[in-house]
Structure formats: structure tokens, C-alpha cells
Amino acid sequence: MKQLTQNAIKKAVGENASNLVEDGMLVGLGTGSTIFFFIESLIQRCRAGLKITAIATSLRSMEQAKKGGIPLYDMDRVSQIDLTVDGADEIDIQNRMVKGGGGALAREKILASSSKKMVVIVDESKVVPVLGKFGVPIEIMPFCYLTTLAKIRKEGFDGKMRYTPEGHLYSTDNGNYIFDINTPLEFPDPESAHNKLSILPGVVETGFFFNLPVQLLIGHKDGSIETRC
């Protein structure tokens, strides 16, 4: 049997997720390579008559949706979202996730926690037994960020600052920095790690996502799409 490429898997699962969007919904648009295909499919559905409004977690997703003609909702008026569709860098059997590879973790968490339902779309490589091998992004304030790093390292976490291809410190859409934790390599108790990091002054948000109303769509190389709640 012919095996799909990773991009073909992402396209298939993105199109599948777009079929879950219904007329009248306020839809949260995530960020990432798989979400790109979801938004493209949603654009085609809107051109065919689907009536929705959307709010995006990143400027990149917002520009893609806007260019495709998807009506965007005023972010300052949002209190609840009908459905958010997003990807994940890793997800375990309990639907605990690591997100933030695209740098939009704080906004993604706000939308996810404000949604009646969240659909997470991934290829099979993102499903893991234990979180951590991808690394865990931490969004931190630029103000005195070296003191924040010292606090993070004192708690037993290490890693490196994220940089742009041009060699500048990466800045999120919120104007913050990203510190990518790569030590320890695994987090069997991610809730504990999240709690330790969250209380540190200067830490805006962690890339750990828990306790969300998740429906998971997993794309496989054989072309099948697995659904898990």
C-alpha cells in the first residue's frame, strides 16, 4: 500500500477537521503547518457558502484567513468560542499536550480554554507515550529575562533561547521571548512541571496544555484518520 507523505497526511487531516465546522460558528484558528491546510480547506468551504466568523491565535493564521475571505471577529469582544481547531507538537494518551513550536502558545491557550470544543489535528508522529522529547516552549517577558532564566534553571529545567534565522531573539506576537526547555527530556508528571514554572516571576505561559475538551484527529501514513476523545 502506498504511504502518504507528511504533507499529504497534514492536508488530509486538515480537510477532515474543516468538515466539523458548521454554519454560524465562531471558530478559533490555531497555528502551525497542519493548521495551514485546515484554514485553506475552510477558505474553500466559505467560498462555497459556509457562514462563520473566526479568531486567530497568530498574525500568520489571521493573515491567511483574511486573505482567503474568512470574516474575522473582534478579539476584544470574545467571551466564548464554539470550536477551536489547532495542532500539537506532542500529545499523550491522556490528551495532555505540548504546544508552542509556532510561538503562539499563550494565545493558543487562551482560545483553547475559552472554547466549547477543541479539535486537535496531528500526524501519527506527534502521538507519544511521555511528553517532552520535542522540548517545552516557555513564553517569558523580555524585562530582565536573564533573571527569569536563572529562576527556571534553579528549578531544574534547562534549554536555550529561541532565535530567528537572522540571529535575533525570537519575539512572539505578544512581544515576549521563547525559552525552549530540553532538559529534562521527559515529563511523566507534566502538571507538576507546569506548576513549578508558572509561579516564577517573568514566566508568561508554558507549552503544557491540560484539561481541555479535546477531540483528536490523527492522520496515518496509510491515509486513514483516527478519531479519539
N, C-alpha and C positions, 0 to 999 in steps of 0.2 A: 504493500500500500504506500502511495506517495505521501511523504511527510511535508507538512506546511512549513514555510519559513517563519521566523519570529514575527516579522511584519505582517504576514498573512494571518497569523493567529490573532494578532492585535486588532487587525481590521475586522476579522470575523466576530470577535467578542464585542468590539465597539459597536458594530451594526446590530448585534443581538440586543445590547443594552438600550440602544435608541428606540427599539420597538416597545420598551416598557414605559416610555413617556406618553402621557395621554393629554388630550385637549384640556386647556385651562390650567395646566400645572405651572407652578413656579419651580424651575429646575436649577439646582446648583451644579455648576460645571467645574470639575476638578482640573488637575494639571498633569501633564506628562505625555509620553509618546503613545500610550494606549488611548488616553482621553482624546488625543488629536483625532483619531479615527471615529470615536463616538461623536464628537462635535461635527465632523464632516458629514456623518450619516444623519445627524439631527438637522443640519442645514438642508439636506435634500428633502427630509420629511416636511420641514416648514415650507419649503418652496412648493411642495405638493399639497399644502393646505392645513398642516398642523398648526394650531394656535396655542402658543406658550409664551412665557416670559422667562428670562434666565438671569442668573447672577453668577459671576465667575470668581474663582479663587486667585487668579493671577492676571496680570496685564496681557500675557501671551494668549491665554484662553479667551479673555474678553475681546481682544482684537480679532481673533479668529471668528468668534461668534458674530461680532459686529459686522465684519467684512462679509460674512455669509448671510446677513439679513435677519438674524435671530434678535428679537426685541430684548433689550436689557433693562432690568428692573433697577430702580434707585436703591443703592446699597444702604442708604440711611433710613429707608422705610421698611427694611426687612425685619420681621419678628419670627416667622416660621416659614420653612421651605417644604414643599411637597415631596421632592425627591432630589437627592444629590447623587451624582454618578462620578466616581473617582477611581484612581488606580491605587496600587500599593507597591512598595519596594519589597516587602515581605509580609506574609500573613500565615498565622499558625492555625492549628485545628480548632482553637477557641475563638477564632476570628479576631485575635489581637494582632495589631499591625505595626509595622514601621513605615513611616511616610516622611517625605521631605526631600527626596532626591532631586526634585524640581525646584526646591527652595521656597515652597508656598505652604509650609506646614501649619503655621499659625492661622492663616486664613482658611485652610482646608479643615482644620479642627473646629473653627467657629461655625462653618457651614454644616459640617457633618453633625455637630451636636445640636444644630437648630432644625434638623430635617426629620420629617415623619418617617422617612425610609432612606437608607443609603445602599446603593448598588456599587459594589467594588468589582472592577473588571481587571483580570490579570491573566498572564500566560502561566502555564504549569510550573515554570521555573521559580515563580515567586512564592509558591506554597512550601513552607519549611516546617520541620518539627520543632525548632527552637529559634527564636528571634535573635538577630544580632550580627550575623556574618556580613550582611550588606553594610553595616555601620549604622549608627543612630544620629541623625542630624539634630542639633540643638540650636535654636534661634536665640541669639544673645544681643543685648544692647551694645552699640558702639562705645558708649560712655565708659571709660575706664575698663575696657573689655579684658585687658590683661589680668586685672584683679579677679574678674569673673572666671577666667580660665584657671587661675590659681585655686579658686574655690572648687571648681569642677574636678581638678586633678587631685585635690586633697581628699575628695570623696571616693577616689579610686578609679576615676574614669580618665582616659587619655585619648588623644587623637590629633587632629590638625585643623587649622582654619581652612575654610573653602576659599579658593581664589578663582578669578575669571581667567579665560585663556590669555588675556593680555597681561596677567600678573598682578591685578588689583584685588584687594579683598572683595569677595562677593557680597553684594548688597541685595537683600530681599526687597519685595515691593513695599514693605513696611519701613525700609531704610535701616534694617538691622543686619548683623553678620550671622554667618552659619559656622558652627564648630561641629565637625563630624567625628563622633566618638568611634574609635576602632579597637579600644581595649576597655573592658573585656570583649572577647569575641562572641560570647553567647550570653543571653539573658533569660535564664529559666524562670526568673521572677521579675518580669519587666515592670510590674506595678510598683515594686519596691524601688527599683532604679529611677522610675519616673518621679516618685515622691521625693527622693533624695535630691534630685536635680531641680525640681520645680520650686522648692523653697529657697533656692540660692538667689541672692540679690543679683540682678543683671540677666538672669535667665528669663526669657520671654515665654518660650514653649519648647517642649520636647517632641521628638518624632514618634513617640509611642502613642497609639490610638487604641482605646479600650471602650467596652460597654456601649457599643453603637448598634442601632437596629439594622444590621448588615445582611444583605443578600449577596452572595458571592457568585460570580460567573467566572469559571476557569476555562480558558481556551487550551486545547491539547493539540499536539502535533498531527494527530490523525484527523483533525478537522472537527472533532466533537467539542461540545461546550457543556461543561458540568455545572449544575446549579447547587449551591449549598447555602443553607441559612444558619 
